[in-house]
Amino acid sequence: MEFQTDIRENILYVDISGDLLGINREQELLNFVQEQIQEDVKHCAVDISQVGYMNSTGLSFLIRLLTRFRNQGGDLVLVNPSEQARKLLVITKLNNIFSVCDSNSEAIKALKSV
């Protein structure tokens, strides 16, 4: 897993690429997210369009991110999930837990309405 981050309008944007298996840089990203939450960033948009394969550990990682933001009164949305990720969200019924947006502009609207 590789990731890039950006903060605009008090929203953390995270672009994840590669396989999301829970074995690489997840802890590094969790630590970064925690630092941003302490700086009062309450919303996050995670672009998973470039995620090839995701297993249950990867799903657990996304749930932990979501939980951190919701515990602070914010929210997290998934942006433009890859076909494989979208199928996995439906199979696990996590599409009922996560807000899924098709673009960053849609994600901004969803997060600003929280």
N, C-alpha and C positions, 0 to 999 in steps of 0.2 A: 504494500500500500504506500502510495505517495500522496501528499496533500499540500495545498497552497491555501493561505488564508489572507483575508482582507477585511477591513472594518470600514463601513460607510454608513452614515446616518445612524450610528449606534446599533448596527446589525453586523454580526460576524458572518462572513461568507467563507465557507470551506468547500474547496473543490477536491474531491477524492478520486484518485485513479488507481488502476491495478486491482488486485484481488483483495477483498476485505475478509480476512481470515482470522483476525485477532492475534496475530503473531509478530507483527512488525512494529510500527510506529504509533500504535493506538495510545499507549500511555503518554507519549510525548504530546499528542494532540489533546488528550484529556487534561493534562497539566496546563497546556496553553489555554484551553477553554476555561478552566478554573480561574486562571489569572485574569482573563477578560471579564468573567462574571464578577470578580472582586472589583474590577474597574467600572462596574455598573452596566455592562453590556448584557442585555436580557433576552435578545433574540438572535436566532441563528438560521441561516439557510445553507443546507448541505447539498451540493451538487454531486450526485452519484451517477451521472450519465456515462462516466468512463470506468465504472466498476465492472470488471469482467465476471468474477465469481465471488459469491458471498455465502458463507456458511452460518451456522447458528451462533458462533462466536462473534462474527461480524454483525449479525442482527443484535446480539446482546450489547455490543459496543454502541450501536446507534441508539438503542433504548437508554443506555447510560447517559449519552449526550442529551437526549430528550428530557430525561428525568432531571438532570442538572439545571436545565433552563426553566423547566416548569416549576421546580422547587423555588426558584427565584421570582416567580410571577411572570415569567416570559414564555417563549415557545420556540420550537424548532420545526422547520419544514424541510422536507426532502424535495430537491429540485431535479426534474427531468431524469427520473430513474431509468437505468438501462433496462432493456426488455427482460433480462434475467432477474434483475433486482425487483422489477415490477411484479413478475410472476411469483417470486419468493414472498413478497409482501402480501399478495393475495392468498397464497397457499397457507401462510401462517396467520392470516387475518390481521396482520399488523397494519394493513392499509386502513383499518378502522381506528388505529391509535395515532398514526402519523398523518399529518397533513401533507399531501403530495401536490406539488405545483409543476407546471410544464415549463416555466421560465422564471428568471430572476425578477422580472417586473410583477408577475403574478405572486411570487413569494413575498415581495415587499408589501403588496396590498394585503395579503393574508396576515403578515406579521404586524403591520400597523393597525389592523383592526382588533388586535388582542388587547 
